[in-house]
């Protein structure tokens, strides 16, 4: 609970800072991409951020919207407290979705906030395992969708940016162990949240179109549920990793 609250406060603080900086930029005429005030002409070298492909110095400041596609890996283990048997919930699949956010550039640094949502085909069916005296058990799992709210902190060089992401992720899915002899089961299902950390590289192809490659890790912590016999518990530790490529349109 403390970890989740800290993540929410971080996302809120970043959002407030971004809006404050954006308001300041509007008030003073804008930085990094606003009107020239030194009498110079676009199309001439003007320092960091300039690229001959553009009619004016490139800026990362602005709102953006885009899509992404990649792969995801969910790792987890159900551990039986009585028999110490471990049922692996590792699985992988395709991940794809959309993202939107806002960035603000301060010299060679960028700060911002981003929200994304991805749908997945991640699912797993384990092999049946005989566990005495309980019966024949089989593990199943699936991940339906993933969403996150995170701060983006980057360093830029001309039209590329290296960045990190810090925030919170929410994962909707189900992990279960089924007793094939009685057709009863134990499961952890619904939407769970955890701390997100990630990073990537972005490159501006034009003043509006920006490509990216990104890796994210979401730690979903531990859960436990009752088992099949008296005093039995099943503990689940799991996390989600995503590697994806994306394309953004910057307004």
Beta strands, then each sheet from edge to edge (+ up, - down):
strand 1: 62-80
strand 2: 86-88
strand 3: 91-106
strand 4: 109-120
strand 5: 123-125
strand 6: 129-131
strand 7: 135-157
strand 8: 160-179
strand 9: 184-204
strand 10: 209-226
strand 11: 233-250
sheet 1: 2+ 1- 3+ 4- 7+ 5-
sheet 2: 2+ 1- 11+ 10- 9+ 8-
sheet 3: 2+ 1- 3+ 4- 7+ 6-
end
